[in-house]
Amino acid sequence: MPDQDILRLDALLHQRGSPMPPELRDAFNDYLRMHHLWLLRLIILVSTLSFLSYGLADWIVVPDVGPESILMRLVFFAIVLPTLLTLYQRVRDMALLDLLLPLAVLIANILWSLLLAHSASPNVQAYQYAGIIFTFIACVSAQVSFMATLPILLANAAVTLGAAYWLFGRSLAMLGVFATAYLPMLAYGLGGSWLLSLQRRRAFLRCQIDTLQRSELATLLEREQATRQQYERFGSLISHEFRNALGVIDSQVKTLRKESEHGITQLDKRTAAIAGAVRRLNGMFDTWLAGDRFQSLQRASPRRLQLAHWLRQWLAAHGDITVQNPVELRGEAIEIDADPELLKLALANLVGNACKYSAPQSPVRIETRIVPGQVGIAVIDHGIGIAPEHQALVLQAYFRVAPEGSVRGIGLGLSIVEQVARLHGGRVELRSALGVGSEFCLWLPREHAIVPSR
């Protein structure tokens, strides 16, 4: 999924005209507030101060409207600057904020054009060229969404051209001369505004891509570290189990030699002990290979099972697991779609653990359970139980509560059970208390389960 998101963002990065996807708009807005709100505030302050300072130029160039110009600019400054700064503080929508300053510039341009229209100074026509500053400020202030501010920018250009036409005595020739100087500046300003908004968009998308890539690298690093820790635990466990089995074989061989030197023959006893040690090693490697095979298995192969009948058959075929502990089967008859081979592995590990960690003759119970949307196979024992701090860890591969304890194993059994649940779209539930016992329930989806009619 992260790879697909990165590819999608990379495609957006190269699509200049495409709008920002709805699911990214809030993040884009937050990015703009974090990185560019200060710039918009600075542009507001500089623009309003520039507008205010032009009152001095008006006093010199068009002195007949100088006092009115100063008064108009002071009132505009006193109203617009606090209003814009307050809105920038309270409004969170950057696209809306991006419209405010161009709109204020448009109003200032209208007021200034009306002021020049009332001047009788001979300098008024030449002074109209100073109106280009409004276009420049309006374009620079559009930082976020070019298409949204474009109507205001064009309206500002229309006011400037209209005022020039009026002040030049409605002369198209003079307007043409003015347009020759003004239109390239307008095109430059609009192009710069478009590039600024595009740059903001591209910077945000690059930031998102970098964030996803860093997240993916962090996830890969965590997986690498978890895998290394698993294999370190496995190496410790495997060496412990090897030493035990090889110690048994070595001691039996030495004993066999000593007995042979004294004419004592107990070959069956010694070979049985050696064979038992070999079986334990074989069983350990079979469990390890099964766990390794699960890592690459992507899905189960379910078929219809009559669960209670299938559990009775499984118990009859696996008496070697339960030879020291009586096992009771309870539950309502139910049919379910599940992979029988995977269920065999899960049940063998759950029942085997229940018997290994319980005293001889301590009963073990297997129950079938039904809740809305799920069917459960629970294995309940009255053994030593699991401490609360270990309950979140026992489903991890190669984890053992007491690696050096008397109960043999490599810590893969419950991990296999969890993977069986995952491949069926289910889960494993654990309830346990020290000295009381443990209850593991393998929950499977119930969408295909059928309770037979009676």
N, C-alpha and C positions, 0 to 999 in steps of 0.2 A: 504493500500500500504506500509506504513513503516514496518508493521509486516512481510509482504512478503519479503521485502528487508533484514530485520534482519535475517529471516530464511535462505535466500539464502546465505548471508555472513557467517552465522554460518556453513552452509554446506561446503562452501569453506575453512573455517578455519580447518576443519577436513579432507580435501582432500589434502594431502601433495604434490602429484605429479601433480595436476591440474594447468594449467597456469592461470595467472591473466586475468580476463575477459577484453575485449577491452574497455568497458565503464569505467573501474576503473584504466586503465593504467596511464592516465594523473595524476589522484589524487595520485596514488602510487608513481609516479615519483616526484611529488611536496613534498610528505611526506618524501621521501628519501633525497631530497635536504635539507629539513628543519632540519631533525633529524640526518643525517649520513654523510653529505658532509664534515663537520668538521673532522670527524674521518678518512675519506679517505685522506684528506689533511695531517693530522698528520702522517698517515702511510707512505705517500709519503716522507715526510720530514725525518722521522726516517730511512726509508729504504735507501734513497740516502746517508744520513750521514753514515749509517752503511757500505754501499758499499765503500764509500770514505775512512773510517777508516781502512778497510781491506787492504788498500795499505801498511800500516805499517807492518801488518802481512806478506804480500808477501815479503817485504824487508828483514824480518828476516828469514822466512822459505825458500824462494826461491830467494836468493839475486841476482842471475844472471839475473833475469827479474824484479828485484825490481824497477829500474828507469822507465822501460816501464809500469809497473803496476801503479805507481803513476801518470804518465802522462795520461795513458788511463782513470784512474778513475777521474782525475780532468776534463778532457774534457767531459767525460760522465756526471759528476755532473753539469758542467756549461751549458750543453745543455738540459739535461733531466729535471732537477728540474724546471727551469723557464718555459719550454714548458708545462710540466704537470700542474703546478699551473695556467698558463694562460688558458689552456683548461678547467680546472675545474672551472674557473671563467666565461668562455663564453659559454661553451656547457651545455645545460640544460638536455640532455638525460642521466639519471643516468646509464642506462644499457650500453651505449657506454663508459661513463667514467669508468665504472667498468672493462672494458677491457684494459685500458691504462696502469695501473701499472703492471699487470701480463705480458703484452707485453714488457714493459721496463725491467722487471726482466728476461724474456726470452733472450732479447738482451744482457743484462749484463752477463748472464750465458754463452752464446756463446763466448763473448769476453774473459771472464776469462778462459774458457776451452782452447781457442786457445793460450792464454798466457802461460798456464801450459804446453801445448804441445811443446812449444819452450824452455822449461826450461830443463837444464841438472842436476838439483839438485837431490841428492839422496832422498830428503824429498818429492818429488813431488807426489809419489803414496800415502803416508800417508795423505798428504795435500788435496788430492782429496776428502777426507771425509768431508772437510769443505764445499763442494758444496751442502750439504744437506740444508744449510741456504737458498739457492735460492728457494728450494721447499717450505720451511716454509714461506718465505716472500711472494711468489706468491700465496699460498693458503690463507694466512691471508688477502691479499689485495683484494681478490674476496669477496665482501660484499653484492652484490645485486642479481646477476643472476648466479647461479652456473652452469647451463647447458650451458649458453653462454660462460663462461670462461673456461669450462672443456677442450676444445681442446687445449687452450694455456697452461693450467696446465699440460696436458699430453705431449705436445711438450717439455715443460721445463724438465719434468722427462726423456724424451727420450734423450735430450741433455746431462743431467747429467750421465745417464747410458752409452751413447755412448762415452762420454769423459773418463769415468772410464775404459771402455773396451780398449780404445786406450792407456791410460796412464799405464794400467797394462800389457802392451805388448801383447794385444789381448789374454789374458789368461782367459778362461771361468771359471776356478777355482777361480782365484782372483776376477773376476766379480761376481761370486756367493757369495763370502764372503762379498763383498761390498753391493750386493743386499740384503743380510740378514739383514744388518743394515739400508739400505736405504728404502726398500719397506714398512716396518711398519711405518716409518716416513711419507712416501708418502700417505699411507692409512689414517693415522691419520690426515694429512693435508687436504686431500680431504674431509674426513668426517667432519672435523671442518668447512671447507668452505661451505659444503652443509647445515650444521646446522645453520651457520650464515645467509645464504640467506633465509632459512626457517623461522628463527626467525624474520627477517625483514618483511617477508610476513605476518606472524601471528600477529606481533605487529601492522601492518597497518590495517589488517582486524578487529582486536579488537578495534582499534581506530575508525574505521568506524562504527562498531556496537555501541560503546559507544556514538558516535555523533548522530546516528539515535535514540537511546533510549532517550538521553537527549532532542532531538528535539520533540519526541513523548510525553515525559512527559511535556515539555513546552506547547505543543499544548493542551494536556489534562487539564493543569492548566488554560490556557487561556479560554478554553471552560467552565471549572468549574466556573471561575470568571465571565464570561459573563452570565452564567445561574443564578448565585447568584444575579448579578445586575438586570437581567430581573425580577426575582421574587421579588426583593426589589421594583422595579418600579411597578410591578403588585400589591404588597401589598399596596403600597401607593395609587394607582389608585382605587383599589377595596374598600379600606376603605373610600375614598372620595365619590365614587358612592353609597356605602351602606349608608353613613351618609345622603346623599341627599335624597335617596329613603325612608329611614326610617324616616327622618324628615318630608317628605310629608305625609307619612302614619300616623305618630304621630299627626301632626297638624290637619289632616282631622278627626281623631278619636276624638280629643279634641273639635274641632268645632262641630262635630256631637252631642257630649254630651251636650255642652252648648245650641245648638239649641233645643235639646230634652227637656232640662229643661225649656225653654221658649215657648215650644209648636210649634216650627218651624220645619217643615219637608222638608229637601232637601236631602233625602237619595240617590237619583239617582246621584246627583251632587257629593256628597262625595264619594260614592262607585266608580264612574267613575275615580275620581282623584286617589283613592287608587289602582284601577285596572291598571291605567296607570303607576304608580310607580312600581307595581309588574311586568308589561310587560317589563319595562326597565331593571329590575333586571334579568328577564328570558332571554331577548335578550343579556344582557352582558355575562351571563354564557354560552349561546349557542355559542357566538363568542369565548369565552375562550376555550370551549370544542372543537370547530372546529379547533382552532389553535393548541391545544394539539394533536388532531388526525392527523394533518398534519405532526407532527414531526416523526411519525412512518410510514407514507405513503411513499412507495418507487417508485410508478409509476402511471401514469394516465391510464384510460381505454378509449381510443379514439374511436369515430365512425364518419362516414361521416356527416358533417353538411353543409347546405346551409346557409352561415353566415348571410347575410342580412335578410333572412326570419326568421332565428332563433332569431336574435336580435329584430325584430318586435314582435315576439311572447313573448319574455322575457319582453319587455316594456309593452305589454298589460297585462301581468300577475303580474307586480310589480308596479302598479300605486300608491300604498301607499308610495313608496320611493320617487316618483317624484311629489307628489301632489301639492307642492308649487312652483315648477320650471318647465317650459316647456322644454321638451327634444326633440331635433331634431336628426334624423338619416340620415347619409350621407355615401356614399361609393359605390364601385362597387361590383356587385354580385360575390361571390366566394365560392367555396366549399373547405372545409378543414377537415382534421381528427383531432378531439379534443374531450376531455372529457366534455360533456355538463354540468354535475353536478359541476365540478370544475370551468368551465366558469361562471356558475350562481353565485357561491360564489364570484369569482373575480369581476364580473360586479356589483353585489350588493354592494360590498364595494367601488368600484371606483365611481359609480353613487351616492351612498349614501353619500360619502364624498363630492362630487362635490355639492350636494344640501345642505348639512349641513353647508358648509363653504361659501355659496353664499347667497346673499340677496334674499328674496322672489321675485318670478317672474323673477329672473335673468336666462337667458337661459343656458342650458347645451347641449352640442353637443356630439354625439357618431359617430365616423368615422371608416370605415374600410380602411386599407391602404395596399399597396402592394409594396415591394421593392425586389430586387434580393435576393432570399433565405429566405424571411420572409413575414409573414402576420401580420398586426397589428390591434388591436382594441384600439382606442384612445378615452378617455373621457376628454373633454375640458370644463372648467368653467371660469367664470369671477368673482371669489370670492376674498378672502383676500390674496391668494397666500402664498408661503412658502419662508422664508428667506434663502439665499444661505448657511449659516452655518448649517441649519437644513436639507437641501435636501439630504445629504448623510446618515442621521439618520432615516428618516421617514419610511424606509422599515424594520427597526429593530422591533422585538417584544416588545410590552409594551412601546414603545416610543411615547410620545405626546409632541407637541410643547408647549402647554399651559395646563398642567394637571389640573389646578384649574379654567380653563375657563368655559364659559357657555355651550359650545358644549360638549355633553356627549360622553363617549367612554372609552375603556381601552387600546387603542393603538395596537390592533392586526389586524385591517382590512387590512392595506397595507402590513403587514407581510404575511398575507394569500395570497394576490395577488402575492407577490414575490414567494411564494412557489408553487402556481399554475403555474407560468411561469417556475419555475425550473423543475417541474414534467413533463412538456411538452418539456423540452429542450430549453426553450426560455428565455426571460429577460423582465425587466420592465424599461422603459425610462421615465424620469421626466424632464419637463421643467416648470419653475415657476418663477414669479416675484411678490414681495409684492405689493398689491394694484391692480394688473393686472389680476391675475388668475393663474390657474395651468392646465397642460396637462400631463396626465398619459397615456402611450401607452404600452399595453401588446403585446409584439412581440412573435409570435409562428413560429416554423420552417415551411418552405414552401414546403418541399420535397414531401408532399402528397397533396398539395393544387392544385385545378383545377379551372381555370377561364372558366365558361360555354361559349360555342360558341353561337353567336347570329344569 
